[in-house]
Amino acid sequence: MDKVCNVPVAVPSAPDLILDLLVADGGTLSAQALCRAGALMGIGESTLRVGLTRLAAEGKIARGERGSYMLDRKGAALSRTVDAWRNRQAQTVAWRGDWLAVHDAGVPRADKTAWRHHALALSLRGFAALHPGLHVRPDNLSGGLAAERKHLAALGLSSDALVFRIADLDDAAQAAARKLWNVRAMEADYRRLQAGVERSEKRLATQKLETATRESLLLGRAVIAHIIRDPLLPAELMSTAPRTALLAATRRYQDKALVLWRKWLAQP
């Protein structure tokens, strides 16, 4: 895996690139512009067009006029999760010490694809395993239990899993739950990512448009992937300052990256 400013990055697949650009743009992009973006990433036109057809068939993007495409805001929950990264901090409320829990010991593992979606839902919503088959997270997300059930189901959580609130953990279990996240490592990751974003931001203006545009996408998508997996721990478990600083730096960086991409796509 390559690195940009000490941050591991990976070239996206055609479908991932299409979704990244449509999420970032917020409007419509022509197939021609998307193919041009694919070429910058080393993705052939035929591969890119196959990706467009596949995403449209899956309901993740919608066709517009004259060969244009847009993100389907009513489509995949994962795309909406990525789309909402800028407002991650606003998705929390004060924590009263209770926990949201998912019990999935009875979920069948035979369907590997379904199980993968189930596990991804837990990961994206910040759950960690307290015991085999029991995953918890602080009950500090907007909307509480009812909203969390909807988010998890939309992301692919198995219907055989139980989602509930725990209000009375004993002292030992409470202490164990509070230690499920490696806060020190998370804070170090925030600082490393923020340093990478700020270093790349400084050099974007001095690079060729092609180089800067490619770097901004590779680094931006790597950092945003980290942000959307942030468990949004309450201040009682982890300082919110590192997350706040990373979000601010990434918003600023993505605003500049979007300008670069629009310049690149507007070229003849």
Helices and strands as residue ranges (DSSP letters): E 2-4, E 7-9, H 14-25, E 28-30, H 31-40, H 45-57, E 61-63, E 68-71, H 77-83, G 85-91, E 99-103, H 112-124, E 128-131, E 134-138, H 144-155, E 162-166, H 171-178, H 183-204, H 209-228, H 241-266
